[in-house]
Each structure stands twice: as C-alpha cells, then as structure tokens.
Amino acid sequence: MNIKLNDVYRFRYNDEYNSNGKDNYWCFDGQLVVKKGREDILILQDTYWSSDSKTFLLEEALKKGSLEFICNMEDVVKCQENDRKYYKPEDVFDLSCQHHYRKAIYRSKKAKKDLSIMQESLEDMISEAKWEIKYAQNSLDRLQEKLEKVKSGDMDVYI
C-alpha cells in the first residue's frame, strides 16, 4: 500500500487489537491524515487533536486495523453542508473532527453540479414542505376545535 502526503484515511481497529480492554477511540477520530514526521518519514496522524495526536507508521496502522482511503486534501476544497444538495455523494467528504464537534465538509475540486442530485434535493424539500403544511393544518384544526369548546363554556380543555 502506498500513501502520500495529505491523503486522508478512515481507520478502524481490528477486533484483536480493540479487545485489549482499553477504549481505543477515546479522543480519537479514526480519521488519519498523512503528514511528514521526523526525518521526513510519512506518518498517519489522527485528526482529533491538532497537535499531540495519535500517530501511526503505515505498518503499525495496518497491523492494528484497517485503512480506507477517503481523499487527498490537495484534491478537495472546503464547502458547506448545504452543498450536498448539488453534488454526487462520492464528491462530497465529511472530514469533521472531534467526533463531529468541528464540522468540516469538502468537495472534490473536479466535482460538477449534478442535475439528478439537484432534482432529488428539490423533491425532498417539496415533500418536507408538504408534510409541514399538513402538520400545521392539523394543528390549526385541533386549536379551532378547542376554541369552540371553550366558547361553549367547556373549561376542561388542555391548552
């Protein structure tokens, strides 16, 4: 396996290493970025902390778990969560850290807006708006029923 500077990987401990009785995911995102370590050796550094992060050499990471390539930071640009409505899922990357406390959404520099994704997004938004209208109408109907009961003297109405 070849890694290069600024590659981003998802890391998961294997069952053997994870059953050691420790909480291996405490202050650990499992999102590793390839950086230069001492003597320009490439290391995989977890994103949970900006410094003093947990780091692995490639061989150590492969021994303790599995790596899944996500993207290279040179090939992506920062964007907003809302941009998911325009691009294919495989072109948008959630690189949030600290267990998603610090949101970080990126998209491929080569990504183009996708007509079918935009259409699907709009259809979802229309469905949600229709549901909200129906919910509001039902709420209005219940409130009008309660008002009629109160107007007729019924004070056993929960408001």
PECOR-V15274 format. One record per backbone hydrogen bond with DSSP energy under -1.0 kcal/mol. NH is the residue of the N-H (numbers start at 0). CO is the residue of the C=O. If there is no record, write none. Layout:
NH/CO + NH/CO
This chain:
5/33 + 6/3 + 7/70 + 8/31 + 9/67 + 10/29 + 11/65 + 13/63 + 17/13 + 18/14 + 23/21 + 25/22 + 27/24 + 31/8 + 32/44 + 33/6 + 34/42 + 36/40 + 39/36 + 40/37 + 42/34 + 43/55 + 44/32 + 45/53 + 46/30 + 55/43 + 60/56 + 61/57 + 62/58 + 63/59 + 64/60 + 65/11 + 67/9 + 69/7 + 72/5 + 74/71 + 76/106 + 78/104 + 82/79 + 83/80 + 84/81 + 85/82 + 86/82 + 90/87 + 91/88 + 92/105 + 94/103 + 96/101 + 100/97 + 101/96 + 105/92 + 106/76 + 107/90 + 108/74 + 110/107 + 113/85 + 117/113 + 118/114 + 119/115 + 120/116 + 121/117 + 122/118 + 123/119 + 124/120 + 125/121 + 126/122 + 127/123 + 128/124 + 129/125 + 130/126 + 131/127 + 132/128 + 133/129 + 134/130 + 135/131 + 136/132 + 137/133 + 138/134 + 139/135 + 140/136 + 141/137 + 142/138 + 143/139 + 144/140 + 145/141 + 146/142 + 147/143 + 148/144 + 149/145 + 150/146 + 151/147 + 152/149 + 153/148
